């Protein structure tokens, strides 16, 4: 009844109820926090190429485009 009043399809509701975050999304969340910490510790002056190199120093190898997207 509530779904009908809100004009929300049942499939949308059940997709929301059974939603699970993908492995890639979990990795991105962790990586975002790490990138932010590295960026703040380096006078907020690092761009994507330098952040990628800083991650490589931590033995985390990701492409520049992924780092840029997460920034």
Secondary structure, 3 states (H helix, E strand, C coil): CHHHHHCCCHHHHHHHHCCCCCHHHHHHHHHHHHHHHHHHHCCCCCCHHHHHHHHHHCCCCCCHHHHHHHC
